[in-house]
Amino acid sequence: MNKLSLSSLLSAWLITTLFVSTTHAQEPAPAPAAEPVPTPKPLPRPLERGDTLQVEGSKGSKFDISARFAPGVPNAEERTELILTINEVPKTPHPRYGTAVPVTGARVVVELKNPVGDVVARYLAHEIPMSAGKFGLHITPPQDGMLGLTIKGRIREGKTFEGTMRFPVNIWPLPDDMMSEKTKTTGGGRRPVKGN
């Protein structure tokens, strides 16, 4: 009987071992704990931002206006530097400047409009010395929202131009149609003049 009980014990042990090992092999391994997906950090506001505008002027003239805002997206009541680069696009290329002739000696006025379209401030842009076609001014937006900037100018030959661009105040991120690769998220500004 000892032989029989020993062999039956051995058989039971083998069957149990085989059953347990095949059962564990068929069970899927528990999935590792899923790590929480980090939420993407919002882009920082740009220190400066650019925008361009092409306008039809009087007497059949055309103008390209580039604007650089620093900070790129200001808060209400925050002083903002605005540098305008204004070039006339001649009908035939200029011998020196080609298709972008810098505007000099112009009177440039910038009107700041609230989201409804009412003029809330008017600024005179000053020509930047030794920088042909560049005009500068500081703007202090009075409120948050999508404001408007109307740029009006009169040059020596009596030609005039006028164009309007959007000016976001405390709106970040910008609407998709205003975002571009030109929207900078790092510093910039003036660079030192290199000597000979």
TACOR-V215320 format. One line per field, one symbol per residue. psi: psi as a letter, one per 20 degrees, with the letter a starting at -180 (. if undefined). A space follows every 50 residues. Layout:
# TACOR-V215320
psi=???
This chain:
# TACOR-V215320
psi=hhgghghhggghgggggggghhghhhpqqpqqppqpppppqqqqqqhqqq qqppqparkjqqqppppppoqgnrrqjppppoppopppoqhqpqhgicjn oppqkqopppppqrhhjppiqpqpqpppqknpjpqqrpqnpirqanrqpp oqqprhjiqqqpqpqqnpokopqqqhiiqriioqjrrcbqqqppr.
